[in-house]
């Protein structure tokens, strides 16, 4: 099964085309933006473009390189992303490669429609070592090699892994002339500062409503969506520009439920309720989940503001709109190394007068 076509991001792709034609694309890049907007798809598109044999119209989709890279079979297009930890505590390069191929096959089987990695999945030190080892080799087929590292914030710092980590940092800082490294992250605040300072960051924007509709109408996508009784309009509103979030283990649904709980707590008259709900947010290890909750809270507040304005409840509309600003600030804090309970407690205090 081929990967889905890439939906949206036309302006960004134009920028990249321009950089490619001027050969000014940086050697290491970080694509950052919300989960579920297609950052890894954009990164793979860049990989195909870099490897294409017709640079004036890359990716041409016709040359041998393009045919191989679009089937993810190009030996110089390397795609890594979080995987469950291997049983062998010190796997060799072959074991890591084998597992990586398994992961890619799984994603191909669903045409690249996959859910966010689970909490037990990570990019472990053996994988980092494999990236570094492969990067110093010559390309197998073409003139270049490209590494796409999805959810790079899931790189796991491990004891005794300093050597691999340092080698990776050196690779990011000075990739070989024939190598491009593209990291993606929806939690870029969770990336090690030592990584962030060595890559050129590119912001990837959410999709437009029209693009979300096109994505949802793709038969491959609808086969992977548990739509239930919801209408397309409801799904479009739920997706809020990031339709990939609707896929899989209902994590977005869970985030919306939790966000509703937070809103109710903010509107509760007593401080006790707010604190209890904040403490229920969990302390750490659930950073991804927490930022999903905050994204969901933004979506709910937008809805609230819109429907209040439609009914002529102006102060409620303004209150909800102002509340969004506080949520956005909380998101910034949450993407750093801040305790979700503390962020939630102060956010609920700020929201209380706005959402009563
Ligand atoms: Zn081509």
Boltz pocket constraint, residues with backbone or C-beta under 6 A from the ligand:
constraints:
  - pocket:
      binder: B
      contacts: [[A, 48], [A, 51], [A, 52], [A, 53], [A, 54], [A, 57], [A, 58], [A, 59], [A, 60], [A, 61], [A, 62], [A, 63], [A, 64], [A, 65], [A, 66], [A, 67]]
      max_distance: 6.0
